[in-house]
Structures are given as C-alpha cells and as structure tokens.
Amino acid sequence: MVSATHRFGFSAFVLTFFFALGVAVPLLVFALLGQRLAGHMGLVRTRASVARKVIGVVLVVTALVIALNLTDGLQRALPGYTDTLQTHLEGSNEAKQALGGVTGNNSGGALSTCSPTSTTLQECGEAPKIAGISQWLNTPGDKPLSISGLKGRVVLIDFWTYSCINCQRTLPHVEAWNRSYAKDGLTIIGVHTPEFAFEHVASNVTQAAKQLGVVYPIALDNDYTTWDNYDNEYWPAEYLIDATGHVRHVDFGEGNYGQTESLIRTLLKTANPSVVLPQPTDVVDTTPTEETTPSPISGTSTWRTWRGERP
C-alpha cells in the first residue's frame, strides 16, 4: 500500500528494503542449493539442454494458468498457510502503530474506537465522506453517490479489490444482501481500492465485476482517498452505516456473515419499523478454517476464522 498511495520517506524505504531482503535471502539459498545439487547430478549435466527446454515449457504453462485466472477456484478453496502467523504478528498494537506511521493511517479518529469483534451495534461516530473517486460503476448514469445523499437508507461500505481471494469469497454474501434488502432500504457501495497496478484500470474492474456478479454501486478509489478517510487497513473490510449517517459496526476479513446480516436487518427495522423483511439469506460460508491459534484480534480463547489481506 505504501507504493500504491505514493507515500515515500525514510521509514517506507526501510520497510521496502527489509521486505526485499526477506524475499532475496531465501531465493539465494535455494539457488545455491540447486547449483550444488545440479553439480552432483550427472544426468542433469548430460541432459542440460533437454532440462532447460522442459523447465521453459513448465514456466510458460504456469504463466498461462495464472494469466487466465485458472487457479482462482483453487485459491478460494484453500486457506493461506501463513495467514495465522501473519495475523498474529500484524494484529498487535505495536505492528498497527508502526504500519500507521508508514502509511499515515494512525489518526486515532472515531472509527478507531469501534471494535471489529463486537457482536452488537456500536456508536462509532459520523461516517467519513466517500471522496477522491475516479469513476463510479453500476449507478444510474454512473453518477456519484454520497453518504449525505443516502440519509434515510442503511449503507454498507465494502472495501475490496477484485484480485483479492479473500474478497472473492466474501462477495457471494454481499451480493445476496443486495438482492434481498436493496428494495427495503439497503445500499451497498463496493469501494474498490486497488492493490496492484492492473487493478487501477477501470475496464479491468468493470470486466471483473461482471465475472463476479457484482451489480451494486462500485466506487473506484484509485488514490486511496476514501480508504484513508476511513483509516482502513484491510481487504475486505465492511463498515455498516445507519440511516442517520453514523457508523454502527465494522468487520475485517472473512466470516461472521450471519452476524453482519442480523445487524443489517436491525438497522433496516429501526429506519422503517413497518418494513416486512424477507427471510435471512442462505449462502454457504466457504471461508477456509485454520484453527491453529486463538484470534489475535479478540485476544480471547474463542476460535474465529479471521482472514483478510493487509497492504
């Protein structure tokens, strides 16, 4: 995210340097071990030409598989093997403060007091503005939406980016809520904040949204303006806003869909006590489980599958 937001300073340089070092050292070790192993294998020496061709074909096939997104289904089905360790390290207060010093997202505003582990509605303050949007998709005439203009409706802000596997597993639930509750006063806005350069391209987002079945409004937050307004740090991240324009619930990562939907229904009934809501949605939760450590976010001994990408 440091590179995506074009923030650069000494701390960003140090962070980038150690990240590169952490990648380079294992690669160097593997290269040296491979060189030593190859030197002791007569078959490799005598068949070096054939081996290079075979490896070249494998690399080309691998590149095609990745380019055509043929691995997406597998990625959505499997948990990340480092997620628990990553979440444990990055979920600490020290890590959050250090990352906030680099990214600038450490203002400590009202949203910072809103716990992502709460099972009930909270009062998190007035919802920040949706600003700096380069383009809107899926709105009438692609016209912009605003929190103030949506007063009277319940709003769910969903920060996502289309190549994020965690986001892709969340989308079926968000799409189901849009189908079930849009007519009863719910507006979902997918704030698409890109992680990679190709995700800045509007046509790529449009195509991906069609493939993923996203029909609710999408705001292209290419400059991270809205992301920064919310002091957000995760993909996916949900901010539930009541009909008066106040944030009442936040949730980071995957899971807890039933809880979020229950809170949406509560806010819809509060906004319009006479509304007759449909039955709760019935979408299978495909979040991979990885029960290896207690949740570092809640700090309790209860198990929770918490997943999300951090910049």
Phi, psi and chi 1 to 4 in degrees:
 res  aa     phi    psi   chi1   chi2   chi3   chi4
   1 MET       -  -28.3 -169.5 -176.0   73.9      -
   2 VAL   -58.3  -44.7  174.0      -      -      -
   3 SER   -71.1  -36.7   60.5      -      -      -
   4 ALA   -65.7  -34.0      -      -      -      -
   5 THR   -91.5    1.2   53.9      -      -      -
   6 HIS    61.6   29.3  -52.9  -68.6      -      -
   7 ARG   -94.2  129.3  -67.2 -167.7 -178.8   99.2
   8 PHE  -140.7  132.5 -172.0   76.9      -      -
   9 GLY  -160.2 -171.9      -      -      -      -
  10 PHE   -63.7  -43.9  179.2   72.2      -      -
  11 SER   -63.3  -37.5   57.0      -      -      -
  12 ALA   -66.5  -38.2      -      -      -      -
  13 PHE   -63.0  -45.3  170.1   77.9      -      -
  14 VAL   -62.7  -43.4  172.9      -      -      -
  15 LEU   -60.6  -45.5  178.2   66.4      -      -
  16 THR   -65.5  -40.8  -55.6      -      -      -
  17 PHE   -60.8  -47.9  173.1   78.3      -      -
  18 PHE   -71.5  -30.6  -79.5  103.4      -      -
  19 PHE   -63.4  -46.2  177.0   81.5      -      -
  20 ALA   -63.5  -39.0      -      -      -      -
  21 LEU   -64.2  -40.7 -171.2   63.4      -      -
  22 GLY   -64.6  -29.2      -      -      -      -
  23 VAL   -80.8  -40.7  173.1      -      -      -
  24 ALA   -70.3  -38.9      -      -      -      -
  25 VAL   -62.7  -49.8  170.0      -      -      -
  26 PRO   -61.1  -38.4  -22.9   34.1      -      -
  27 LEU   -63.2  -39.5  -70.3  176.9      -      -
  28 LEU   -65.0  -41.8  177.5   60.9      -      -
  29 VAL   -62.1  -45.0  171.1      -      -      -
  30 PHE   -64.3  -38.9  -76.9  126.5      -      -
  31 ALA   -65.1  -42.7      -      -      -      -
  32 LEU   -67.1  -40.9  -66.6  175.4      -      -
  33 LEU   -65.7  -39.9  -70.5  175.5      -      -
  34 GLY   -64.6  -39.6      -      -      -      -
  35 GLN   -64.3  -42.3 -175.3 -180.0   42.1      -
  36 ARG   -67.0  -40.9  173.1  171.0  -67.8 -173.4
  37 LEU   -64.7  -42.4  179.7   62.5      -      -
  38 ALA   -63.2  -34.3      -      -      -      -
  39 GLY   -67.1  -19.8      -      -      -      -
  40 HIS  -102.7    6.6  -70.3   81.4      -      -
  41 MET  -113.9  104.5  -66.0  176.7   62.5      -
  42 GLY   -61.1  -35.4      -      -      -      -
  43 LEU   -61.3  -39.5 -178.6   60.6      -      -
  44 VAL   -65.5  -40.8  172.1      -      -      -
  45 ARG   -66.0  -41.1  -71.5 -162.8  -60.2  -89.0
  46 THR   -79.4  -22.6   57.8      -      -      -
  47 ARG  -115.0   29.2  -57.6  -71.0 -175.4  177.1
  48 ALA   -58.6  -40.9      -      -      -      -
  49 SER   -62.6  -46.2  175.2      -      -      -
  50 VAL   -65.5  -41.0  175.5      -      -      -
  51 ALA   -60.6  -42.0      -      -      -      -
  52 ARG   -62.9  -40.4  -77.3 -165.2  -65.0  -93.0
  53 LYS   -65.8  -42.5  -67.8  176.9 -179.0  178.0
  54 VAL   -63.1  -44.6  170.8      -      -      -
  55 ILE   -63.0  -39.6  -67.4  171.9      -      -
  56 GLY   -61.4  -43.1      -      -      -      -
  57 VAL   -63.4  -43.5  170.3      -      -      -
  58 VAL   -60.4  -42.1  171.1      -      -      -
  59 LEU   -65.6  -41.6  -69.9  175.6      -      -
  60 VAL   -63.5  -45.5  169.9      -      -      -
  61 VAL   -61.9  -42.3  171.0      -      -      -
  62 THR   -61.5  -43.3  -57.7      -      -      -
  63 ALA   -61.9  -40.8      -      -      -      -
  64 LEU   -65.5  -41.8  -72.2  173.4      -      -
  65 VAL   -60.4  -42.7  168.2      -      -      -
  66 ILE   -68.9  -44.6  -65.6  173.7      -      -
  67 ALA   -62.9  -33.5      -      -      -      -
  68 LEU   -90.7    7.5  -63.9  174.1      -      -
  69 ASN    57.8   31.8  -65.6  -36.5      -      -
  70 LEU   -74.5  -11.9  -60.9 -179.7      -      -
  71 THR   -95.4   -4.2   59.9      -      -      -
  72 ASP   -58.5  -45.2  -78.9    1.5      -      -
  73 GLY   -59.7  -41.8      -      -      -      -
  74 LEU   -65.9  -41.7  179.0   61.9      -      -
  75 GLN   -63.9  -38.4  -72.6  178.8  -71.9      -
  76 ARG   -67.8  -27.7  -74.2 -167.9  -68.9  -93.9
  77 ALA   -84.7  -21.9      -      -      -      -
  78 LEU  -108.6  141.5  -63.7  177.0      -      -
  79 PRO   -76.1  154.9   29.0  -34.7      -      -
  80 GLY   -75.4  130.8      -      -      -      -
  81 TYR   -72.8  -13.5   63.4   91.4      -      -
  82 THR  -109.6    5.8   61.8      -      -      -
  83 ASP   -60.7  -43.3  -78.9   -4.8      -      -
  84 THR   -63.0  -45.9  -61.7      -      -      -
  85 LEU   -64.2  -43.5  176.8   60.5      -      -
  86 GLN   -62.0  -45.3  178.1 -178.6  -10.3      -
  87 THR   -65.8  -38.5  -56.1      -      -      -
  88 HIS   -62.0  -42.4  178.0   71.4      -      -
  89 LEU   -73.7  -46.7  -66.9  174.7      -      -
  90 GLU   -81.0  -14.2  -64.7 -179.1  -10.5      -
  91 GLY   -82.7   -8.0      -      -      -      -
  92 SER   -72.7  153.3   66.1      -      -      -
  93 ASN   -62.2  -36.1  -69.9  -30.3      -      -
  94 GLU   -63.7  -43.0  -66.4   79.3    4.2      -
  95 ALA   -65.3  -41.0      -      -      -      -
  96 LYS   -63.3  -41.8  -69.8 -179.2  179.0  178.6
  97 GLN   -66.8  -40.0  -68.8  173.5    3.0      -
  98 ALA   -65.9  -43.7      -      -      -      -
  99 LEU   -66.0  -38.7 -178.0   62.9      -      -
 100 GLY   -62.9  -32.9      -      -      -      -
 101 GLY   -66.8  -29.1      -      -      -      -
 102 VAL   -83.5  -43.8  175.9      -      -      -
 103 THR   -86.7  -19.2   63.6      -      -      -
 104 GLY    89.8   -1.5      -      -      -      -
 105 ASN   -91.9   63.8  -71.5   -0.4      -      -
 106 ASN  -139.1   37.7   58.4   -6.5      -      -
 107 SER   -74.0  -19.8   60.6      -      -      -
 108 GLY    66.6   35.3      -      -      -      -
 109 GLY   -72.7 -170.2      -      -      -      -
 110 ALA   -59.7  -35.5      -      -      -      -
 111 LEU   -65.4  -24.7  -72.6 -178.6      -      -
 112 SER   -67.1  -17.7   65.4      -      -      -
 113 THR   -90.4   -3.6   64.4      -      -      -
 114 CYS   -90.6  113.7 -148.8      -      -      -
 115 SER   -78.4  128.4  170.7      -      -      -
 116 PRO   -74.4   -3.7   27.2  -34.2      -      -
 117 THR  -103.8    0.6   61.3      -      -      -
 118 SER   -69.5  139.5  175.4      -      -      -
 119 THR   -98.0    0.8   59.5      -      -      -
 120 THR  -125.0  166.9   59.7      -      -      -
 121 LEU   -67.1  143.5  -67.6  170.7      -      -
 122 GLN  -123.4  168.4  -53.1  169.1   79.2      -
 123 GLU  -107.9  103.5  176.7   51.7   65.5      -
 124 CYS  -106.6    7.0  -51.4      -      -      -
 125 GLY    95.4  175.9      -      -      -      -
 126 GLU   -66.2  138.5 -171.3  172.6   -6.5      -
 127 ALA   -66.3  131.6      -      -      -      -
 128 PRO   -61.8  160.4  -21.8   33.6      -      -
 129 LYS   -74.2  149.8  -67.5 -178.5  178.9  179.9
 130 ILE   -87.8  110.1  -59.1  173.2      -      -
 131 ALA  -138.5  163.7      -      -      -      -
 132 GLY    68.6   24.5      -      -      -      -
 133 ILE   -80.4  124.6  -57.0  -56.6      -      -
 134 SER   -78.3  -27.2   59.9      -      -      -
 135 GLN  -165.5  147.3 -173.9  173.8  -24.2      -
 136 TRP  -109.8  143.3  -75.7   84.4      -      -
 137 LEU  -124.4  151.6  -54.0  174.1      -      -
 138 ASN    65.2   26.7  -62.3  -19.1      -      -
 139 THR  -117.4  156.5   62.0      -      -      -
 140 PRO   -56.0  116.8  -26.0   35.5      -      -
 141 GLY    67.6   15.4      -      -      -      -
 142 ASP    54.9   33.6  -70.4  -21.5      -      -
 143 LYS   -78.4  150.0  -63.3  -67.7 -178.6   62.5
 144 PRO   -73.3  153.3   25.2  -33.9      -      -
 145 LEU  -110.4  161.3  -58.0  179.2      -      -
 146 SER  -143.8  155.5   65.5      -      -      -
 147 ILE   -63.1  -42.3  -62.1  -62.5      -      -
 148 SER   -65.5  -36.3   59.5      -      -      -
 149 GLY   -73.0  -13.9      -      -      -      -
 150 LEU  -103.5   11.2  -68.3  168.8      -      -
 151 LYS   -55.6  137.4  -71.7  -73.7 -178.3   65.6
 152 GLY   100.0  -17.4      -      -      -      -
 153 ARG  -111.7  151.6  -66.0 -175.8   64.8   84.3
 154 VAL   -82.8  135.0  174.7      -      -      -
 155 VAL  -122.8  134.0  178.1      -      -      -
 156 LEU  -114.6  114.2  178.3   66.7      -      -
 157 ILE   -91.1  120.6  -59.1  -67.3      -      -
 158 ASP  -117.6  107.3  174.4   44.9      -      -
 159 PHE   -79.6  126.7  -76.4   94.9      -      -
 160 TRP  -152.7  169.9   71.5  -60.1      -      -
 161 THR  -148.5  139.0 -174.0      -      -      -
 162 TYR   -67.7  -23.8   73.8   79.6      -      -
 163 SER   -90.1   -0.8   72.7      -      -      -
 164 CYS   -75.1  115.7  163.7      -      -      -
 165 ILE   -62.5  -38.1  -62.2  -58.7      -      -
 166 ASN   -60.4  -41.2  -54.0   96.2      -      -
 167 CYS   -65.5  -40.5  -59.9      -      -      -
 168 GLN   -62.3  -35.0  -69.0 -179.7   16.6      -
 169 ARG   -74.4  -23.1  -75.3 -165.2  -70.6 -106.4
 170 THR   -79.7  -33.3  -59.1      -      -      -
 171 LEU   -54.1  -42.3  -72.9  177.8      -      -
 172 PRO   -55.1  -35.0  -26.9   36.5      -      -
 173 HIS   -72.5  -44.9  -59.9  -89.3      -      -
 174 VAL   -63.2  -41.8 -178.6      -      -      -
 175 GLU   -63.5  -38.5  -68.0  158.5    0.5      -
 176 ALA   -65.4  -40.2      -      -      -      -
 177 TRP   -63.2  -38.5  -61.7  -24.1      -      -
 178 ASN   -63.6  -43.5  179.7   65.7      -      -
 179 ARG   -65.0  -37.6  -71.1 -167.9  -60.2  -89.7
 180 SER   -82.5  -35.8  -67.2      -      -      -
 181 TYR  -117.2   -4.3  -56.1  118.1      -      -
 182 ALA   -58.4  -41.0      -      -      -      -
 183 LYS   -71.6  -16.3   64.7 -178.0 -176.2  -58.3
 184 ASP  -101.5    7.6  -63.7  -41.4      -      -
 185 GLY   116.8    9.4      -      -      -      -
 186 LEU  -100.3  131.2  174.7   67.1      -      -
 187 THR  -118.7  123.1  -64.5      -      -      -
 188 ILE  -103.9  132.1  -62.4  176.8      -      -
 189 ILE  -122.0  115.9  -60.2  176.6      -      -
 190 GLY   -88.1  103.2      -      -      -      -
 191 VAL   -82.2  105.1  178.1      -      -      -
 192 HIS   -88.6  101.8 -174.0  -84.3      -      -
 193 THR  -106.5  108.8  -49.2      -      -      -
 194 PRO   -72.0  147.6   27.1  -34.9      -      -
 195 GLU   -98.8  -35.1 -176.6  176.8    9.2      -
 196 PHE  -117.9  162.6  -56.4  109.0      -      -
 197 ALA   -59.3  -41.2      -      -      -      -
 198 PHE   -67.7  -18.3   58.5   84.3      -      -
 199 GLU   -81.6   -6.0  -66.5  172.8  -36.7      -
 200 HIS   -78.1  -16.9  -75.2   74.6      -      -
 201 VAL   -81.3  120.6 -178.6      -      -      -
 202 ALA   -60.1  -39.4      -      -      -      -
 203 SER   -64.9  -33.5   59.7      -      -      -
 204 ASN   -66.0  -41.1  -69.8  -14.1      -      -
 205 VAL   -66.2  -42.2 -178.4      -      -      -
 206 THR   -59.7  -46.2  -59.3      -      -      -
 207 GLN   -64.9  -44.3 -179.4 -179.1    4.7      -
 208 ALA   -64.7  -39.5      -      -      -      -
 209 ALA   -62.0  -40.1      -      -      -      -
 210 LYS   -64.8  -42.8  -70.6 -179.6  179.0  178.2
 211 GLN   -65.1  -34.5  -68.0  174.9  -17.3      -
 212 LEU   -89.9   -4.6  -65.5  168.1      -      -
 213 GLY    77.4   25.8      -      -      -      -
 214 VAL   -86.0  112.5  179.3      -      -      -
 215 VAL  -114.5   -8.4  -62.2      -      -      -
 216 TYR   -79.8  166.7   49.4   79.6      -      -
 217 PRO   -57.1  138.6  -26.8   35.6      -      -
 218 ILE  -123.2  130.1  -61.8  173.7      -      -
 219 ALA  -110.2  121.5      -      -      -      -
 220 LEU   -85.1  103.6  -56.2 -171.0      -      -
 221 ASP   -97.8   59.2 -174.7   31.4      -      -
 222 ASN   -63.5  -28.0  -76.8   -7.7      -      -
 223 ASP   -97.7    8.6  -66.2  -34.4      -      -
 224 TYR    64.1   22.1  -80.8   61.8      -      -
 225 THR   -67.3  -51.0  -55.9      -      -      -
 226 THR   -68.0  -39.1  -60.3      -      -      -
 227 TRP   -53.1  -47.4  175.2  -74.8      -      -
 228 ASP   -68.9  -36.7  -71.6  -17.0      -      -
 229 ASN   -58.2  -34.8  -75.2   -8.9      -      -
 230 TYR   -92.1    1.1  -80.3   76.7      -      -
 231 ASP    51.6   38.6  -76.8  -12.6      -      -
 232 ASN   -79.7  154.1 -170.4   48.4      -      -
 233 GLU  -138.6    4.5  -66.6 -178.3   -8.3      -
 234 TYR  -133.9  150.7  -62.2   94.8      -      -
 235 TRP  -118.2  128.9  -65.4  -78.1      -      -
 236 PRO   -80.2  162.3   31.4  -35.7      -      -
 237 ALA  -145.7  134.9      -      -      -      -
 238 GLU  -116.8  134.6  -79.6   72.0   46.2      -
 239 TYR  -124.1  115.5  -64.9   80.4      -      -
 240 LEU   -97.0  124.0 -175.5   58.2      -      -
 241 ILE  -117.4  133.2  -57.3  167.6      -      -
 242 ASP   -81.7  179.8   65.8   19.1      -      -
 243 ALA   -69.5  -12.1      -      -      -      -
 244 THR   -94.2   -1.8   69.2      -      -      -
 245 GLY    90.7   20.9      -      -      -      -
 246 HIS  -110.1  139.7  -77.2 -134.3      -      -
 247 VAL   -73.1  128.6  177.3      -      -      -
 248 ARG  -118.5  -12.2  -56.1  -63.0  -55.9  -81.8
 249 HIS  -161.3  142.0  175.9   69.3      -      -
 250 VAL  -129.2  149.8  -61.9      -      -      -
 251 ASP  -149.8  133.7 -170.1   63.0      -      -
 252 PHE  -115.3  139.4  -57.0  139.2      -      -
 253 GLY    81.8 -163.8      -      -      -      -
 254 GLU   -93.4  165.6  -58.0  175.6   50.8      -
 255 GLY    92.1 -179.0      -      -      -      -
 256 ASN    59.3   30.6  -71.1  -22.0      -      -
 257 TYR   -67.4  -40.0  -56.9  113.9      -      -
 258 GLY   -61.5  -40.1      -      -      -      -
 259 GLN   -64.6  -46.6  172.0 -172.3  -60.1      -
 260 THR   -61.7  -43.6  -59.7      -      -      -
 261 GLU   -63.7  -38.5 -178.2  172.1    4.8      -
 262 SER   -61.1  -40.4  176.3      -      -      -
 263 LEU   -69.6  -36.5  -63.0  178.1      -      -
 264 ILE   -59.8  -45.7  -70.7  173.5      -      -
 265 ARG   -63.7  -38.8  -66.6  171.7   65.6   90.3
 266 THR   -62.3  -45.5  -61.3      -      -      -
 267 LEU   -67.6  -35.9  -69.2 -178.5      -      -
 268 LEU   -64.9  -39.7  -71.0  172.6      -      -
 269 LYS   -69.1  -35.4  -69.7  -71.5  -69.6 -175.0
 270 THR   -66.6  -41.5  -58.8      -      -      -
 271 ALA   -68.9  -33.7      -      -      -      -
 272 ASN  -144.9   89.0 -179.1    9.6      -      -
 273 PRO   -59.2  -21.1  -24.6   34.8      -      -
 274 SER   -89.4   -2.5   64.3      -      -      -
 275 VAL   -67.5  140.6   69.5      -      -      -
 276 VAL  -106.8  106.1  178.2      -      -      -
 277 LEU   -83.8  149.3  -62.2  175.7      -      -
 278 PRO   -71.4  173.8   27.9  -35.6      -      -
 279 GLN   -63.0  150.2  -69.0  -64.5  -46.4      -
 280 PRO   -55.5  149.9  -25.5   34.8      -      -
 281 THR   -67.7  158.3   60.1      -      -      -
 282 ASP  -129.3   77.6 -175.2   18.8      -      -
 283 VAL  -112.0  129.2  178.9      -      -      -
 284 VAL   -65.4  131.4  176.7      -      -      -
 285 ASP   -81.5  110.3 -174.5   -8.6      -      -
 286 THR   -99.4   16.0   59.2      -      -      -
 287 THR   -61.7  120.9  -54.4      -      -      -
 288 PRO   -63.3  140.6  -18.6   32.0      -      -
 289 THR   -95.7  146.5   57.3      -      -      -
 290 GLU  -145.5   73.5 -170.3  178.0    2.5      -
 291 GLU   -83.8   82.7  -63.1 -178.7   -8.3      -
 292 THR  -121.5  -28.2   53.4      -      -      -
 293 THR  -143.3  155.3   58.9      -      -      -
 294 PRO   -63.7  159.6  -20.5   32.1      -      -
 295 SER   -62.8  120.8  167.2      -      -      -
 296 PRO   -73.4  -17.1   27.0  -33.5      -      -
 297 ILE   -79.7  -45.2  -66.1 -179.3      -      -
 298 SER   -77.4  -27.1   64.7      -      -      -
 299 GLY    70.7   17.2      -      -      -      -
 300 THR  -112.0  178.3   67.9      -      -      -
 301 SER   -91.8    1.4   59.0      -      -      -
 302 THR   -78.9  146.0   57.7      -      -      -
 303 TRP   -83.9  138.3  -65.6  105.8      -      -
 304 ARG  -146.6  129.5  177.4 -173.0  176.4 -171.2
 305 THR   -79.0  102.9  -59.8      -      -      -
 306 TRP  -114.1  118.3 -174.8   89.6      -      -
 307 ARG  -135.6  144.4  -66.0 -171.7 -179.5  -73.5
 308 GLY   177.3  151.7      -      -      -      -
 309 GLU   -88.7  136.8  -69.9 -168.5   23.1      -
 310 ARG  -108.0  149.8  -71.5 -167.4   63.8  166.6
 311 PRO   -64.1      -   -8.9   17.0      -      -
